[in-house]
Amino acid sequence: MTDASSHHVSYADYATGEPVVDKAVPSGPIETRWERRRFGVKLVNPANKRSKKIIVVGSGLAGGSASATLGEAGYHVKTFCYQDSPRRAHSIAAQGGINAAKNYRNDGDSVYRLFYDTVKGGDFRARESNVHRLAEISRQIIDQCVAQGVPFARDYAGLLDNRSFGGVQVSRTFYARGQTGQQLLIGAYQALERQVKAGTVEMYARHEMLELIVVEGRARGIVARDMVSGEIEVHTADAVVLASGGYGNVFYLSTNAKGCNVTASWRAHRKGALFANPCFTQIHPTCIPVSGDHQSKLTLMSESLRNDGRVWVPKKLGDDRGPNEIPHDERDYFLERKYPAFGNLVPRDIASRAAKEVCDEKRGVGPSGLGVYLDFDDAIQRLGRKAVENKYGNLFEMYERITGENPYEVPMRIFPAVHYTMGGLWVDYDLQSTIPGLYVAGEANFSDHGANRLGASALMQGLADGYFVLPVTIGDYLAKNELDAVGDDAPEVVEAVQSVNERIDQFLSIDGTRTVDSFHRELGQIMWDYCGMERTEEGLRKALDRIPELRREFWSNVKVPGTGAELNQSLEKAGRVADFLELGELMCLDALARRESCGGHFRGESQTEDGEAQRDDENFSFTSAWEYTGRGQAPVLHKEELTFEYVHPTQRSYK
C-alpha cells in the first residue's frame, strides 16, 4: 500500500496502551545514581572493541562527540551527515553559550542548583534522574573543551568568564562571544577528524539516512542515499546512534538551518521507536521579525543579549515615533514590570508569550506590528560601547547586515520564532530507544528538558550525551549481546532497500503541479496558527482535519523534477516534507491530548487569572510516548509517569 492510497482514521480516536517504564535508571540517592550506573555496566574487552561496529547518524555536537569518543575507545564507527562536512552541522549556529555548574563567580551555583533550575525551567515535565546527571557532567564538559582549545571568553584576570541566561539568577554560562556553538563544534570536529585519520571512524558526508534496518527486533543498520550520485547504500552494524537534531522545520519558518529535518527519527518511529512529547516545541523570544513572504528561514539573536538589552514597547497604542524619540517614562519595559525578580532574564516560554501579549494589544513595533524593542542604550552608557562590542560584536554585525539598522544607535527589533524541540524519540536512562540497539542523543531525544529548555542547555546536553553518557551505556549493550553479522541479502535488509526505492520512485512519478516548498509552507502556516505559541482545542481540531487533506494532496499533486540517480535537492526535500506531514499531525494530537499548559505548550483554556501557564499535575504529570501503528492509523499513547522526589512541583513563578 502506498502513502497516497492509505485510508485515514481520525487521530483524535487514539488509544491508550500499556505504560512505558524506564528500567535502566538506578534507584537510591540521586547524587550517586550515575556513578552506580557507570560501575554497573558490563565492559567490552579492548581487543574486542575493534570488531564492534557502531553507526552514528549526525555529526553535530552530539554525533560528532559520540563518534570521536567511541572511535577513541577502539570501536569501528561509521558516521553519516548530509552536509558536505561535519563542520556544517547546525550546532554551529548556537550563539550564546553553554551552562556548567562550576560556580566560578561564587554566586551560589552548584550541581544541585543547576538540577533544580532545569527541572523548574522545564515546568516539571522532565525526569529528575536524567537532569541531575546532566548537571553533574556539565562540569566535565568545560574541562574537556578547554583541553581541546575551545577559546572561551576570559575575564581580566584570565579566568573563564560567565554570563547569565534566562530562568536563572546565577552566572553559569560559558561563552565564546556570540559563536559558542561554532567553537565547540570545531573542538568536537578536531577530535572526530583525529579518529578519521587513525582509521577508527569512517566519515560519510553528503549521505542521508532514509531507513532503519531492524533485524530480530534490534537496530542493525541503515539504508542511506549518497546525495551526490543518488546511489542507495546499505550499512550494517551492532548498534545505531541517531544524533540527527530536532524537528523545528515542521513549521517551515524557524531558526533551524534549512536542511534540518525529522527523517532519521521518523523512519525509526515507523519501525517501532516511541516518539515522546512531540508538542513540546520552544518558541525563542529573541529572533529577527519576519519581513515578508519571500523568507525561507528566520535568524536567531542570542538570548545572551538579554543580559544587557532591555525589552520594551511604547505604552501608548499607535505610538509610531522612532524608538529614540520615545522618552523612558513612555516606554513599557514589560518583562521588568511583570517579572521583577528575573526581569529580562525570564525563561524563553515566558518571554515569548509576554511579547505576543503586547503585540496582541496592538503595541508591537515595526512594519508588521509583530516586534518588540531590544534596547542597549543603557548598557552602552553604563559599560561603554567597547565593552558591549567585546561581548556581542559579531551578533550586532549580523543584525545590521540582515536589517540595515545599526543596533548601537537604534534598538534591535525582535519577535518570537520556533527554535528548539524538547520532544523527540523516547529513550531510557541509557539513551536507548524502545528498539534495542538504537540509541538517540542530543536534540533528537526527549530526555532532559521537559516542556521548556533553559537557554545554553542544548550544547550542554549534546556534549554530555556524546562525550560522557553514550560511550558508557552503549558498551553495556554491546558486551551483553553477541550479534551475528547481517548480510546485504537478509530479508529485513532487502525489504528496507525496497521500501526506500519504492518511495523515491513514487515521488518522481507523481508529476503534479505544486512544488515541495509550497506544501511545506502551507503545513508550516497551519502548525504556526494552531500549534504555535498558543493552542486551543478548536484550533487543534481544525489542524487535525486539514493536515490529512494536505497530505493526500501532496501524494497526488507534488512535482519532483529530475531523477534519483543524481544530485536532486527537490527529491531530498520531498522525503523530508512527507515526514513532516505525518509528524505535524502527531504534534497536534499530542497538544490536543495534553489538556494543560506547561512550558512551551500553552493551551488557551488552561491559564491562571494573570495569563500564566496552568499545569494539571494530577492528570498530566507524565511523558507522552506515542506508538506508530500504520499509515493513516491513529497512534497509541503510552504514558511514562513522572515522579518528583527532590524538586517538588509548584506553580512556576519568576516574579
C-alpha positions as CSV (number, residue, x, y, z in Angstrom):
1,M,0.0,0.0,0.0
2,T,1.4,3.4,-0.9
3,D,1.4,6.5,1.2
4,A,-1.0,8.1,-1.2
5,S,-3.7,5.4,-1.0
6,S,-3.8,5.0,2.7
7,H,-7.1,5.4,4.4
8,H,-7.1,7.9,7.3
9,V,-8.7,7.4,10.6
10,S,-9.2,10.4,12.8
11,Y,-6.1,10.9,15.0
12,A,-8.4,12.1,17.8
13,D,-9.5,8.5,18.1
14,Y,-6.2,7.4,19.6
15,A,-6.0,4.6,22.1
16,T,-4.0,4.4,25.4
17,G,-1.7,1.4,25.7
18,E,0.5,0.0,28.5
19,P,2.6,2.4,30.5
20,V,6.2,2.8,29.4
21,V,8.8,2.4,32.1
22,D,12.5,3.4,32.3
23,K,14.0,0.2,33.5
24,A,17.6,1.5,33.2
25,V,17.5,4.2,35.8
26,P,19.2,3.2,39.1
27,S,17.4,3.6,42.4
28,G,18.9,5.2,45.5
29,P,20.1,8.7,46.2
30,I,20.0,10.8,43.1
31,E,23.6,12.1,43.7
32,T,25.1,8.6,43.2
33,R,22.8,7.2,40.5
34,W,25.1,7.9,37.5
35,E,28.2,6.7,39.3
36,R,26.5,3.5,40.3
37,R,25.2,3.0,36.7
38,R,28.7,3.5,35.4
39,F,30.1,0.9,37.8
40,G,27.3,-1.5,37.0
41,V,27.8,-1.7,33.2
42,K,29.4,-4.7,31.6
43,L,32.6,-3.7,29.8
44,V,33.8,-4.6,26.4
45,N,37.4,-6.1,26.3
46,P,39.6,-3.5,24.5
47,A,40.7,-6.1,21.9
48,N,37.0,-6.9,21.2
49,K,36.1,-3.3,20.5
50,R,37.7,-3.4,17.1
51,S,35.2,-6.0,15.9
52,K,32.2,-4.0,17.2
53,K,30.6,-1.7,14.6
54,I,28.6,1.4,15.5
55,I,26.7,3.7,13.1
56,V,26.3,7.3,14.1
57,V,23.8,9.4,12.1
58,G,24.6,13.1,12.5
59,S,27.8,14.9,13.1
60,G,26.8,17.9,15.2
61,L,27.8,18.3,18.8
62,A,26.1,15.1,20.0
63,G,27.0,12.9,16.9
64,G,30.5,14.4,16.5
65,S,31.5,14.0,20.1
66,A,30.0,10.5,20.3
67,S,31.8,9.4,17.1
68,A,35.1,10.8,18.3
69,T,34.8,9.2,21.8
70,L,33.6,5.8,20.5
71,G,36.4,5.8,17.9
72,E,39.0,6.8,20.6
73,A,37.7,3.9,22.7
74,G,38.5,1.5,19.9
75,Y,35.2,0.8,18.2
76,H,34.7,0.7,14.4
77,V,32.5,3.7,13.8
78,K,30.7,4.9,10.7
79,T,29.4,8.5,10.8
80,F,26.9,10.0,8.4
81,C,25.9,13.6,7.7
82,Y,24.0,15.2,4.9
83,Q,26.3,18.3,4.9
84,D,29.5,18.4,2.9
85,S,31.4,18.5,6.1
86,P,30.7,17.8,9.8
87,R,31.7,21.3,10.4
88,R,28.5,22.5,8.8
89,A,26.2,20.8,11.3
90,H,23.5,23.0,12.7
91,S,25.2,23.1,16.2
92,I,27.4,25.7,14.6
93,A,24.6,28.2,14.8
94,A,24.3,28.2,18.6
95,Q,25.4,31.6,19.8
96,G,25.1,32.4,23.4
97,G,26.9,29.8,25.5
98,I,26.9,26.5,27.4
99,N,25.9,26.0,31.0
100,A,28.0,24.4,33.7
101,A,27.8,24.3,37.4
102,K,31.4,25.4,38.1
103,N,30.4,28.3,40.4
104,Y,33.4,30.3,39.2
105,R,31.5,33.5,40.1
106,N,31.0,32.3,43.7
107,D,27.4,33.4,43.4
108,G,25.7,30.4,44.9
109,D,25.7,28.0,42.0
110,S,26.0,24.2,42.4
111,V,25.2,21.0,40.7
112,Y,22.0,20.9,42.7
113,R,21.0,24.4,41.7
114,L,21.5,23.7,38.0
115,F,19.5,20.5,38.5
116,Y,16.8,22.5,40.3
117,D,16.7,25.3,37.7
118,T,16.5,22.8,34.8
119,V,13.6,20.8,36.3
120,K,11.7,24.0,37.3
121,G,12.5,25.7,33.9
122,G,11.1,22.6,32.1
123,D,7.9,23.2,34.1
124,F,8.2,19.9,36.0
125,R,7.9,17.7,32.9
126,A,11.4,16.3,32.9
127,R,13.0,13.3,34.6
128,E,14.9,14.1,37.8
129,S,17.5,11.3,37.2
130,N,18.5,12.5,33.7
131,V,18.6,16.1,34.7
132,H,20.8,15.5,37.7
133,R,23.2,13.5,35.6
134,L,23.3,16.4,33.1
135,A,24.1,18.9,35.9
136,E,26.9,16.6,37.2
137,I,28.5,16.1,33.8
138,S,28.3,19.8,32.9
139,R,31.5,20.4,34.9
140,Q,33.5,17.8,33.0
141,I,32.4,19.2,29.6
142,I,34.1,22.6,30.3
143,D,37.3,20.9,31.3
144,Q,37.2,18.7,28.1
145,C,36.6,21.7,25.9
146,V,39.3,23.9,27.4
147,A,41.7,21.0,26.9
148,Q,40.7,20.9,23.2
149,G,41.5,24.6,22.9
150,V,38.0,26.0,22.7
151,P,38.5,29.8,23.1
152,F,36.0,30.6,25.9
153,A,35.8,34.2,26.9
154,R,38.0,35.1,29.9
155,D,37.9,37.9,32.4
156,Y,40.6,40.5,33.1
157,A,42.4,38.0,35.4
158,G,42.5,35.4,32.7
159,L,39.8,33.2,34.3
160,L,36.9,31.7,32.3
161,D,34.1,34.3,32.2
162,N,30.4,33.6,32.7
163,R,27.2,35.4,31.9
164,S,23.5,34.8,32.8
165,F,20.8,33.2,30.7
166,G,17.0,33.1,31.1
167,G,15.4,31.3,34.0
168,V,18.3,31.6,36.4
169,Q,19.7,34.0,39.0
170,V,23.4,33.0,38.8
171,S,26.1,33.4,36.1
172,R,26.9,29.9,34.8
173,T,27.0,30.2,31.1
174,F,30.5,29.9,29.4
175,Y,30.7,31.5,26.0
176,A,32.9,32.5,23.1
177,R,31.5,35.9,22.1
178,G,28.3,35.0,20.1
179,Q,29.8,32.0,18.3
180,T,29.9,29.4,21.1
181,G,28.3,26.6,19.1
182,Q,30.9,27.1,16.3
183,Q,33.8,26.9,18.6
184,L,32.5,23.9,20.5
185,L,31.8,22.1,17.2
186,I,35.3,22.8,16.0
187,G,36.6,21.1,19.1
188,A,34.4,18.1,18.5
189,Y,35.3,18.1,14.8
190,Q,39.1,18.1,15.6
191,A,38.6,15.1,17.9
192,L,36.5,13.4,15.2
193,E,39.0,14.0,12.4
194,R,41.8,12.7,14.5
195,Q,39.9,9.4,14.7
196,V,39.2,9.5,10.9
197,K,42.9,9.8,10.4
198,A,43.5,7.0,12.9
199,G,41.1,4.7,10.9
200,T,38.6,4.1,13.7
201,V,36.0,6.4,12.2
202,E,34.7,6.2,8.6
203,M,33.1,9.5,7.6
204,Y,30.3,9.6,5.1
205,A,29.4,13.2,4.1
206,R,26.6,14.1,1.8
207,H,24.7,10.9,2.8
208,E,21.2,10.9,4.1
209,M,19.7,8.1,6.2
210,L,16.4,7.0,4.6
211,E,15.5,3.9,6.5
212,L,16.4,2.0,9.7
213,I,17.2,-1.7,9.4
214,V,15.7,-3.8,12.2
215,V,16.6,-7.5,12.4
216,E,15.0,-9.8,15.1
217,G,13.8,-6.7,16.9
218,R,17.2,-5.0,17.1
219,A,18.6,-2.0,15.2
220,R,21.3,-3.4,13.0
221,G,21.9,-0.7,10.3
222,I,20.6,2.0,8.0
223,V,19.8,2.5,4.3
224,A,21.4,5.7,3.1
225,R,21.4,7.7,-0.1
226,D,24.6,9.2,-1.5
227,M,23.2,12.7,-2.2
228,V,25.6,13.3,-5.0
229,S,25.4,10.1,-7.0
230,G,21.9,9.0,-5.9
231,E,23.2,5.6,-5.0
232,I,21.3,3.7,-2.4
233,E,23.7,2.1,0.2
234,V,23.3,-0.5,2.9
235,H,25.4,-0.1,6.1
236,T,25.1,-2.7,8.9
237,A,26.4,-2.6,12.5
238,D,26.0,-3.9,16.0
239,A,24.3,-0.7,17.2
240,V,22.9,2.6,15.7
241,V,23.1,6.0,17.2
242,L,20.7,8.8,16.0
243,A,22.0,12.3,16.7
244,S,20.2,14.0,13.9
245,G,18.8,17.1,15.6
246,G,15.4,18.5,16.1
247,Y,12.2,18.9,14.0
248,G,11.5,22.6,14.3
249,N,11.4,22.9,10.5
250,V,7.9,21.3,10.6
251,F,6.9,25.0,11.0
252,Y,8.7,25.9,7.7
253,L,9.9,29.2,9.2
254,S,12.2,28.6,12.1
255,T,15.7,29.4,13.3
256,N,16.9,26.0,12.2
257,A,19.1,25.6,9.1
258,K,17.0,24.8,6.0
259,G,18.4,21.2,5.9
260,C,17.3,20.3,9.5
261,N,14.6,17.6,9.3
262,V,12.9,14.7,11.2
263,T,13.5,11.9,8.7
264,A,16.0,9.8,10.6
265,S,13.9,10.0,13.8
266,W,10.7,9.4,11.9
267,R,12.0,6.4,10.0
268,A,12.9,4.9,13.4
269,H,9.5,5.8,14.8
270,R,7.8,4.0,12.0
271,K,9.9,0.9,12.8
272,G,8.8,0.9,16.4
273,A,10.6,3.6,18.4
274,L,8.2,5.6,20.5
275,F,8.1,9.4,19.9
276,A,7.8,11.4,23.1
277,N,6.2,14.8,23.8
278,P,6.2,15.9,20.1
279,C,4.1,19.0,21.0
280,F,6.9,20.4,23.3
281,T,8.4,22.9,20.9
282,Q,10.2,26.0,22.0
283,I,9.4,29.5,20.7
284,H,12.6,31.6,21.2
285,P,11.8,35.3,22.1
286,T,14.9,36.8,20.5
287,C,14.6,36.5,16.7
288,I,14.6,39.0,13.9
289,P,11.0,39.5,12.9
290,V,9.5,38.1,9.7
291,S,10.0,40.6,6.9
292,G,7.8,39.1,4.1
293,D,6.5,36.0,2.3
294,H,9.9,35.6,0.5
295,Q,11.6,34.3,3.6
296,S,12.6,30.7,3.9
297,K,14.0,30.8,7.5
298,L,14.4,33.1,10.5
299,T,17.5,34.4,12.2
300,L,18.1,34.0,15.9
301,M,19.7,36.8,18.0
302,S,21.3,35.2,21.0
303,E,19.5,35.1,24.3
304,S,22.7,36.3,25.9
305,L,21.7,39.8,24.6
306,R,19.0,39.8,27.3
307,N,21.8,40.2,29.9
308,D,22.3,43.8,28.8
309,G,19.5,44.6,26.5
310,R,16.2,45.8,27.8
311,V,12.9,44.7,26.2
312,W,10.2,47.3,25.7
313,V,7.3,48.6,23.7
314,P,5.6,52.0,23.7
315,K,3.0,52.5,26.5
316,K,0.5,54.2,24.1
317,L,-1.4,52.4,21.4
318,G,-0.5,53.7,17.9
319,D,2.7,55.4,19.0
320,D,4.6,55.4,15.7
321,R,7.5,57.6,16.8
322,G,11.0,56.3,16.3
323,P,12.3,54.5,19.4
324,N,14.9,57.1,20.2
325,E,12.2,59.7,20.2
326,I,10.1,58.0,22.9
327,P,11.1,59.1,26.5
328,H,11.9,56.4,29.0
329,D,8.7,57.2,31.1
330,E,6.6,56.5,28.0
331,R,8.1,53.0,27.4
332,D,6.7,49.8,28.9
333,Y,9.6,47.6,30.0
334,F,7.1,44.8,30.3
335,L,9.3,42.0,31.4
336,E,10.8,44.1,34.2
337,R,7.3,45.2,35.1
338,K,5.7,41.7,35.2
339,Y,8.6,39.7,36.5
340,P,10.7,41.9,38.8
341,A,12.7,39.1,40.3
342,F,14.1,37.9,36.9
343,G,13.3,40.9,34.6
344,N,14.6,40.5,31.1
345,L,16.1,37.1,32.0
346,V,12.8,35.1,32.4
347,P,12.7,31.7,30.7
348,R,12.1,31.7,27.0
349,D,8.5,30.5,27.1
350,I,7.6,33.3,29.5
351,A,9.3,36.0,27.5
352,S,7.8,34.8,24.2
353,R,4.2,34.8,25.5
354,A,4.8,38.3,27.1
355,A,5.9,39.6,23.7
356,K,2.9,38.1,21.9
357,E,0.6,39.6,24.6
358,V,1.8,43.2,24.0
359,C,1.7,42.7,20.2
360,D,-1.9,41.3,20.5
361,E,-2.7,44.6,22.4
362,K,-1.5,46.4,19.2
363,R,1.6,47.9,20.9
364,G,4.0,45.9,18.7
365,V,6.6,47.8,16.7
366,G,8.0,47.6,13.2
367,P,6.2,47.5,9.8
368,S,4.1,44.4,10.7
369,G,3.4,45.3,14.3
370,L,4.9,41.9,15.3
371,G,8.0,43.0,17.1
372,V,9.3,44.5,20.4
373,Y,12.5,46.5,21.0
374,L,15.7,45.1,22.5
375,D,17.5,48.2,23.6
376,F,21.2,48.5,24.5
377,D,21.3,52.3,25.2
378,D,21.5,51.8,29.0
379,A,24.3,49.2,28.6
380,I,26.3,51.4,26.3
381,Q,26.0,54.3,28.7
382,R,26.9,52.2,31.7
383,L,29.7,50.0,30.2
384,G,30.8,51.9,27.2
385,R,30.5,50.9,23.6
386,K,33.8,49.0,23.5
387,A,32.7,46.6,26.3
388,V,29.4,45.9,24.5
389,E,31.3,45.2,21.3
390,N,33.6,42.8,23.1
391,K,30.7,40.8,24.4
392,Y,28.3,40.9,21.4
393,G,30.1,42.5,18.5
394,N,29.5,39.7,15.9
395,L,25.8,39.5,16.8
396,F,25.4,43.2,16.3
397,E,27.2,43.0,12.9
398,M,24.9,40.1,11.9
399,Y,21.8,42.1,12.9
400,E,23.0,45.1,10.9
401,R,23.8,43.0,7.8
402,I,20.3,41.5,7.8
403,T,18.2,44.6,8.7
404,G,20.3,47.5,7.6
405,E,19.9,49.1,11.1
406,N,22.8,49.8,13.5
407,P,21.9,48.4,16.9
408,Y,24.4,50.6,18.6
409,E,22.3,53.6,17.6
410,V,18.8,52.1,17.2
411,P,17.2,49.4,19.3
412,M,17.0,45.9,17.8
413,R,13.5,44.7,16.8
414,I,12.8,41.1,17.9
415,F,9.9,38.7,17.9
416,P,9.4,35.0,19.0
417,A,10.1,32.2,16.5
418,V,10.3,28.5,16.5
419,H,13.7,27.4,17.7
420,Y,14.2,24.1,19.6
421,T,12.2,20.9,20.1
422,M,12.1,19.4,23.6
423,G,10.3,16.3,22.2
424,G,12.0,13.5,20.3
425,L,12.4,9.8,20.4
426,W,11.7,8.2,23.8
427,V,14.9,6.9,25.5
428,D,15.6,5.3,28.8
429,Y,18.4,6.4,31.2
430,D,20.9,4.7,29.0
431,L,19.7,6.8,26.0
432,Q,18.4,3.6,24.4
433,S,15.1,3.8,22.5
434,T,12.3,1.2,22.6
435,I,14.2,-0.5,19.7
436,P,17.1,-2.4,21.4
437,G,20.4,-1.3,19.9
438,L,19.0,2.1,18.8
439,Y,20.4,5.0,20.8
440,V,19.4,8.6,20.5
441,A,21.5,11.6,21.5
442,G,21.1,15.4,21.7
443,E,18.1,17.2,20.4
444,A,16.8,14.1,18.7
445,N,15.8,12.6,22.0
446,F,13.4,14.0,24.5
447,S,15.1,13.2,27.8
448,D,16.4,16.3,29.6
449,H,14.4,19.5,29.1
450,G,10.8,18.8,29.9
451,A,8.3,21.3,28.5
452,N,10.9,24.2,28.1
453,R,14.6,24.2,27.6
454,L,16.7,26.8,29.6
455,G,19.0,28.8,27.4
456,A,22.5,27.5,27.0
457,S,21.5,23.9,27.9
458,A,21.3,22.4,24.3
459,L,25.1,22.5,23.9
460,M,25.5,21.0,27.3
461,Q,23.1,18.1,26.6
462,G,24.6,17.3,23.2
463,L,28.1,17.1,24.6
464,A,27.1,15.3,27.8
465,D,25.4,12.6,25.7
466,G,28.2,12.3,23.2
467,Y,31.3,12.6,25.3
468,F,30.2,11.0,28.5
469,V,26.9,9.1,28.5
470,L,26.7,7.1,25.3
471,P,30.2,5.7,25.4
472,V,29.4,4.1,28.8
473,T,25.9,2.8,28.1
474,I,26.3,1.6,24.5
475,G,29.3,-0.6,25.7
476,D,27.0,-2.3,28.2
477,Y,24.6,-3.2,25.3
478,L,27.4,-4.5,23.1
479,A,29.0,-6.5,25.9
480,K,25.7,-8.2,26.7
481,N,24.7,-9.0,23.1
482,E,26.8,-11.2,20.8
483,L,25.3,-10.4,17.4
484,D,25.9,-12.3,14.2
485,A,26.8,-10.3,11.1
486,V,23.8,-9.2,8.9
487,G,24.3,-9.8,5.2
488,D,23.0,-7.5,2.5
489,D,20.8,-10.3,1.4
490,A,19.0,-10.6,4.7
491,P,15.2,-10.3,4.2
492,E,15.0,-7.3,6.5
493,V,17.7,-5.5,4.5
494,V,16.2,-6.3,1.2
495,E,12.8,-5.1,2.4
496,A,14.3,-1.8,3.8
497,V,16.1,-1.1,0.5
498,Q,13.0,-1.9,-1.5
499,S,10.8,0.5,0.6
500,V,13.4,3.3,0.0
501,N,13.4,2.7,-3.8
502,E,9.6,2.5,-3.9
503,R,9.3,5.8,-2.1
504,I,11.8,7.5,-4.4
505,D,10.0,6.1,-7.4
506,Q,6.7,7.3,-6.1
507,F,7.9,10.9,-5.6
508,L,9.3,11.0,-9.1
509,S,6.2,9.5,-10.7
510,I,3.5,11.8,-9.3
511,D,4.4,14.7,-11.7
512,G,1.9,17.1,-10.2
513,T,1.6,20.9,-10.3
514,R,2.8,22.0,-6.9
515,T,6.3,22.4,-5.6
516,V,7.5,20.7,-2.5
517,D,8.1,24.1,-0.9
518,S,4.5,25.2,-1.4
519,F,3.3,22.2,0.6
520,H,5.9,22.8,3.3
521,R,5.0,26.5,3.6
522,E,1.3,25.6,3.9
523,L,1.9,23.0,6.5
524,G,4.1,25.4,8.4
525,Q,1.3,28.0,8.4
526,I,-1.2,25.5,9.8
527,M,1.3,24.5,12.5
528,W,2.1,28.1,13.5
529,D,-1.6,29.2,13.5
530,Y,-2.9,26.2,15.5
531,C,0.1,24.6,17.3
532,G,2.3,27.6,17.8
533,M,2.6,29.9,20.8
534,E,-0.9,29.3,21.9
535,R,-3.0,26.2,21.2
536,T,-6.8,25.7,21.7
537,E,-9.0,22.7,21.3
538,E,-10.8,24.3,18.4
539,G,-7.7,25.2,16.5
540,L,-6.0,21.9,17.1
541,R,-9.1,20.1,15.7
542,K,-9.0,22.3,12.7
543,A,-5.4,21.4,12.1
544,L,-6.2,17.7,12.6
545,D,-8.8,18.0,9.9
546,R,-6.6,20.0,7.4
547,I,-3.3,18.2,7.7
548,P,-4.5,14.8,6.3
549,E,-6.2,16.7,3.4
550,L,-2.9,18.4,2.7
551,R,-1.0,15.1,2.9
552,R,-3.4,13.5,0.4
553,E,-2.9,16.4,-2.0
554,F,0.9,16.2,-1.5
555,W,0.9,12.5,-2.6
556,S,-1.3,13.2,-5.6
557,N,-0.1,16.6,-6.8
558,V,3.5,17.2,-5.8
559,K,6.1,17.8,-8.6
560,V,9.6,16.4,-8.1
561,P,11.7,17.1,-11.2
562,G,14.9,15.2,-12.2
563,T,15.8,11.6,-11.3
564,G,17.0,9.7,-8.3
565,A,20.4,8.9,-9.9
566,E,21.8,12.4,-9.4
567,L,22.1,15.3,-7.1
568,N,18.4,16.2,-6.6
569,Q,17.5,18.7,-3.9
570,S,13.8,18.6,-4.8
571,L,13.8,14.8,-4.1
572,E,15.6,15.3,-0.8
573,K,13.1,17.9,0.3
574,A,10.1,15.8,-0.8
575,G,11.2,13.0,1.5
576,R,11.6,15.4,4.4
577,V,8.3,17.2,3.9
578,A,6.5,13.9,3.5
579,D,7.7,13.0,7.0
580,F,6.9,16.5,8.4
581,L,3.3,16.0,7.1
582,E,3.0,12.9,9.3
583,L,4.8,14.4,12.3
584,G,2.7,17.6,12.2
585,E,-0.4,15.6,12.7
586,L,1.1,13.8,15.7
587,M,2.2,17.1,17.2
588,C,-1.3,18.5,17.0
589,L,-2.7,15.3,18.5
590,D,-0.2,15.4,21.4
591,A,-1.1,19.1,22.0
592,L,-4.8,18.2,21.9
593,A,-4.4,15.3,24.3
594,R,-2.4,17.3,26.8
595,R,-5.2,19.4,28.3
596,E,-3.0,21.6,30.4
597,S,-0.5,24.4,29.9
598,C,3.2,23.7,30.7
599,G,6.3,25.4,29.4
600,G,6.3,25.8,25.7
601,H,2.9,24.1,25.4
602,F,0.3,26.8,26.2
603,R,-3.3,25.8,26.0
604,G,-5.6,28.9,25.9
605,E,-8.2,27.0,28.0
606,S,-5.6,26.4,30.8
607,Q,-4.2,29.6,32.2
608,T,-4.1,31.5,35.5
609,E,-6.0,34.7,36.1
610,D,-2.9,36.7,35.1
611,G,-2.3,34.7,31.9
612,E,0.4,32.3,33.1
613,A,0.6,28.6,32.2
614,Q,-1.7,26.5,34.4
615,R,-0.3,23.0,34.9
616,D,-2.5,20.0,35.9
617,D,-0.1,17.8,37.8
618,E,-2.8,15.5,39.0
619,N,-3.7,14.4,35.5
620,F,-0.7,15.2,33.2
621,S,2.4,14.5,35.2
622,F,3.7,12.1,32.6
623,T,5.7,11.9,29.4
624,S,3.6,11.1,26.3
625,A,5.2,8.4,24.3
626,W,3.4,7.6,21.0
627,E,3.5,4.3,19.1
628,Y,3.2,4.3,15.3
629,T,0.5,1.8,14.3
630,G,0.5,2.1,10.5
631,R,-0.1,4.6,7.7
632,G,-3.1,6.8,8.4
633,Q,-4.0,4.9,11.6
634,A,-4.5,6.5,15.0
635,P,-1.4,6.0,17.2
636,V,-1.3,4.5,20.7
637,L,-0.4,6.6,23.7
638,H,2.0,5.1,26.3
639,K,2.5,7.2,29.4
640,E,5.6,7.3,31.5
641,E,4.7,8.6,34.9
642,L,7.0,11.3,36.3
643,T,7.9,11.2,40.0
644,F,9.5,14.1,41.9
645,E,11.4,13.1,45.0
646,Y,13.7,16.2,45.1
647,V,12.2,19.1,43.3
648,H,8.5,19.2,44.2
649,P,6.2,20.7,41.5
650,T,4.9,24.2,42.4
651,Q,3.3,27.0,40.4
652,R,6.3,28.3,38.4
653,S,6.9,31.9,39.3
654,Y,9.6,34.3,38.1
655,K,8.0,37.4,39.8
